[in-house]
Amino acid sequence: MSGGQARLPAVLIACTLLAAAGCSTTATDPRDPFEGYNRAMQSFNDFADDAVLKPVSRGYKAVTPEPLRNMVRNFFANIEDLPIGLNNMLQGKFLDGWTDWMRFVFNTTFGVFGINDLASEMGLEKHNEDFGQTFGRWGVGDGPYFVMPLLGPKTVRDTAGWAFDFSVDPLSEIRPIAARNTAYTVRFIGWRTDLLGASTMFEEAALDRYVFLRDAYLQRRRSLVYDGNPPRPPRLREPQE
């Protein structure tokens, strides 16, 4: 990876944190000290989503047959098994990590570069791991919640994890650069297309969409860190009379 590519996550993180610090307000939720900035950034992201991402995703869904969309989804999911396996290994889940890498081998060879998910049919479970979860398993706390430009909800820990995810992403090694950027774009559009139904649900489910998304994100990340079985949060002490 070139120096410019390696610096990109760090620059984006630094700019976001500086903006958040400048817009810090008194928040009612201690997990969200930058609520003023976060609400403004979510509004920007929602505008960009409505103006660009949703129309592109709907167009992609309209012109691309479902079997082909499944192949594209499987192709990128297969590549993701490599860093997923690395994170499982770093978390001490060696059998899961070995399973992830065997999935990649089987799907790349017998599944024709991953467009067919034969590994799942063989009983090799698909996992969901990233460096944010790895740091959480190592005991790193969430840190403040904040919303990144276009990337959406994060925490300080997950943002640092995202920078590591970016650095080990196999797509970053694709050359020429135009082909790499095309791969990033196709993957992102496919991901956004899969969320079309979920975004409608979010819009209809909550009076305060911002709070709904924030709480849903934090709960989901906590569940992922502990593989669906998070410990109970410590009980607050009752005031003494």
N, C-alpha and C positions, 0 to 999 in steps of 0.2 A: 504494500500500500504506500502511495506517495505521501510526502509530508503534508501536502495540502488536504488530502483526503483524511489523514489522521487528525488534523487540527479542526476539521469541520464540526464535529460534535462538541469539542471544547469551546469553540467560539460561540456556537449557538447557545450552549448552556450558560456561558458567562454573560452574554447579552440578555438572556431571559432573567437571570438572577439580579442583574443590575436594574432592569426595568421593574422587577417585583419589589426590590428594595426601595426604589423611588416612589412606588405607589402603595407602600404598606399602609394599612389602616387598622384601626381597632376592630378586631373580628370577634364574633360571638363564639366561634368554634376554635379552640386552641390548636387544632390540627391545621387550621387555615388562616395563618396570620396575614397573608397577602390577598385577602378576599377581594378587595377593591380592584387590584390588578387582575386577579383571576377572572372576575366577572367580565371585565373589559376585554380580556384576551379570548374568553369563550365566545363573546359576542362577535369578535372579529373572525374567529374560526367558524362560527355558525354562518356568518355572511359568506365566507369563502366556500363553505360546503354547499350552501344553497345556490351560489352563483356559478360555481365551477364543478365541484366534485360530484354532487348528485346528478346533474345533467349528463356528465361524462359517464358515470357509472350506469345510469339508466340506459344510455345509448349503447354501452358495451353489452349490457344484458340483453338488449333488444336485438342486436345484430349477431351475437355470438351464441350458437346453439349450446344448450346445457351440457351435452357430453364434452364439447371442446372446453367449456369453462371448467369442468371437473378435471380435465387433463392439465390445464394450466395451474389450477389450484394444487393438484397432486405434485406437479413438477417443483413448485416453490416449497411445498411442505416437505418434500424429500430433501431438498438442500438444507432446510432448517434443522433436520435431524442431526446434522453434524455438530452445530453449536449446542443444541439441546443435550446431546450426549455428553459434551464437554462439561456442561453445567451440572448434569447429574453426577458425573465423576467428582467434580469439585465439592459437591454436597455430600459425598460419601455413599451415594446410591449407585454402586458399581454395577449391579445387575441391570438396573434401568438404563444406565449409560451404555452398557454393552448391547442391550436391546436396541437402543436408538441407532447405534452404528451398524448393527446387523440389518436393521430396517433399510438404512441407506444402501448397503451393499446389495440386498435382494431387490429393492425397487429400482436401483440404478441399472442393474444387469437384467434381471428377468422382467422387470417392469418397464423396460425401455426408457432409460433416463428419468425414471420416476413418474411418468405420466399415468402409470397404473399402480395403484396402491396394493400390490400383492402381499406385502408384509402384514397388513391388517387382516387380510383374508387368512393368512397363516397363523394368526393369533398373536403377532408381535404388537404390543400395545403402543399407540402413539402418545407421547408425553408433551407437556408444555412447560418448558423451563427457560429461564433467561438469567442474566447476571443480577438483575434486581432481586430475583428470588434467591439466588445464591448468596448475595450479601445479607439478605434477611435471615437465611438459615445460619449464617455465621454470626448472627446477633446484632447486625447493624440496624438501627431504628429507622423508621420511615422518614423522619424529618418532615418539614413543612410540605403541605400540598400546594402545588401550583400548576398552572396550565401553560403549556409551551405552544408557541406559534405553530399552527397546523398539526403538530403532533398530539395535541390534546392533553388530557390529564396525566400528571406524573407526581412523584414525590422527589425529594432531594436524593434519596437512595436509588429510586428507580431511574432517575435521570442519569446518575453516575453509571448505573447498570446499562442504560441504553447506549452510552458512549462506548462501553466495552462490547456490547452486542454489535454495534456498528463496526468496530475495529476487527472483529472476527467473522463478519458476515462473508460467506463465500462469494456472494455476488460482487463484492468490492474488487475481486481479482479478475473480473471479466475485462477483456480488452478487445477492441478499442473502447475508449471511454464512452463513445456514443452508444455502443451496444450495452455497456454497463448501465448507463442512465435509462435506456429503454427497458431493461430488465427491472430496475427499480420502479419505473412508472407502471409497467404492466402488473407487477406484484401489488402495488398500492391500489391501483384501480380495482383489481380483483378482490382485494381485502375490503374496499369501500362498497363494492357491489354486494358482497355477502352481508353487509350491515344495513342494507336498505330497509329491511323489515324492522330491525331493532331500533333504528332512528325514529321511525314512525311511532313505535311503542313508547319510546322515551318522551316524545312530544305530547302524547296523549295521557301519560301515566302520572304526571306530577304538576302541581301548581307552580312550584319553583324548580324549573328544570336544572338549574345550576346545582342546587343542593342535592337533587336526586342523582345527578351524574357523579358528583363528588363522593357521596356516601356509597354509591354502587361501586365506584372504582376502588375506594379504600377497602371495602369489605371483600371484594373479589381478590385484590392483591394479597390481603391477609390470608385468605383461604388458600391461594396458590402457594404461598410461602410454606404453609404447613400441610400441603397436599390434601386439602379439604377437611382437615381436622385441627383447626387452630385452638390453642389453649384459651381458657376463659380469661377475659381481661380482669385485672385485679379489682376487687370490690372497693368502693370508696368507703372511707371510715365514716361512721355515723358521728355526728357532733355530740360531744359530751355535755351533759347538763351541768 
